[in-house]
Amino acid sequence: MMNTTFGQLLRDLRRSKEVSQRELAAKAGVDFSYISKLENDRLPPPAADTVMRICEVLGVPPNELLAVAGIVPSEMKEMLTGKPAALQFVREAHRMGLTNSDWDRLGRTLRRLRKE
């Protein structure tokens, strides 16, 4: 199965929200042709701030688009800065090749542990 590209995901999200390319472009402060080129994968994914604006316009959480774009949000970088154990945890999880399902389970486990 082929991985979804940033452009494909953006197009699917935009259509699911019934927003035109022109409307998205105007509200996100970019040119209409830019949205078209992104959706057709003729341009690389935009910078994090642009992804965040697009997600805000579409009313969707930015995590999936940021992940597909390969962007680590600055808030995540700030959370890990100065925390060697947190960095080691993420490295180990990466080494293990966790799936999205694994990450979801891990998150639920962490929330349960925190409540104990």
C-alpha positions in Angstrom: 0.0 0.0 0.0 1.3 3.4 -1.0 1.8 6.1 1.6 -0.5 9.1 1.5 1.4 12.3 0.4 0.9 15.7 1.9 -1.0 16.9 -1.1 -3.4 13.9 -1.1 -4.1 14.3 2.5 -4.6 18.1 2.2 -7.0 17.6 -0.7 -9.0 14.9 1.2 -9.2 17.1 4.3 -10.2 20.2 2.3 -12.9 18.3 0.4 -14.3 16.7 3.5 -14.8 20.2 4.9 -16.4 21.3 1.6 -13.9 24.2 1.3 -12.8 25.3 -2.2 -9.1 25.8 -3.0 -9.7 29.5 -3.5 -11.5 29.8 -0.1 -8.7 27.9 1.7 -6.1 30.0 0.0 -7.8 33.3 0.8 -8.4 32.4 4.5 -4.9 30.9 4.9 -3.2 33.9 3.3 -1.6 32.1 0.4 -2.1 32.2 -3.4 -4.8 29.9 -4.9 -2.2 28.4 -7.3 -0.1 27.5 -4.2 -2.9 25.3 -2.8 -3.4 23.6 -6.2 0.4 22.9 -6.5 0.5 21.5 -3.0 -2.5 19.2 -3.6 -0.9 18.0 -6.8 2.4 17.4 -5.1 4.2 19.8 -7.4 5.6 21.6 -4.4 7.1 20.3 -1.1 5.0 20.7 2.0 5.0 24.2 3.4 6.6 25.5 6.6 5.0 24.6 9.9 3.3 28.0 10.3 1.5 27.6 6.9 0.4 24.1 7.8 -1.0 25.4 11.1 -2.9 28.2 9.3 -4.3 25.7 6.8 -5.4 23.4 9.6 -7.0 26.3 11.5 -9.0 27.3 8.4 -10.1 23.6 7.9 -10.9 23.2 11.6 -8.7 20.1 11.8 -5.9 19.2 14.3 -2.5 19.8 12.7 -0.8 16.6 13.9 -1.5 14.4 10.8 -0.6 17.0 8.2 2.6 18.0 10.1 3.5 14.3 10.4 3.0 13.7 6.7 5.0 16.8 6.0 7.8 15.6 8.2 7.6 18.6 10.4 8.2 18.6 14.2 6.2 21.4 15.7 8.3 23.9 17.6 6.3 23.2 20.8 7.4 19.6 20.6 11.0 20.6 20.2 10.6 22.8 23.3 9.1 20.0 25.3 12.1 17.7 24.5 14.8 20.3 25.0 16.8 19.6 28.2 15.1 16.3 28.8 17.6 13.5 28.0 15.2 10.8 29.2 12.4 12.0 26.9 14.8 12.1 23.9 16.0 8.6 24.7 12.3 7.4 25.0 11.5 8.8 21.5 14.7 7.3 20.0 13.9 3.9 21.5 10.3 4.1 20.2 11.7 5.0 16.7 14.2 2.1 16.8 11.3 -0.3 17.6 9.4 0.9 14.5 6.2 1.6 16.4 3.0 1.8 14.2 0.3 4.4 14.7 -1.7 1.8 16.6 1.3 1.1 18.8 1.6 4.9 19.6 -2.1 5.1 20.4 -1.8 2.2 22.8 1.3 3.7 24.4 -0.5 7.0 24.9 -3.4 5.2 26.6 -1.0 3.3 28.8 0.8 6.5 29.8 -2.5 8.2 30.7 -3.5 5.2 32.8 -0.1 5.2 34.6 -0.4 8.9 35.3 -3.8 8.4 37.0 -2.3 5.7 39.4 
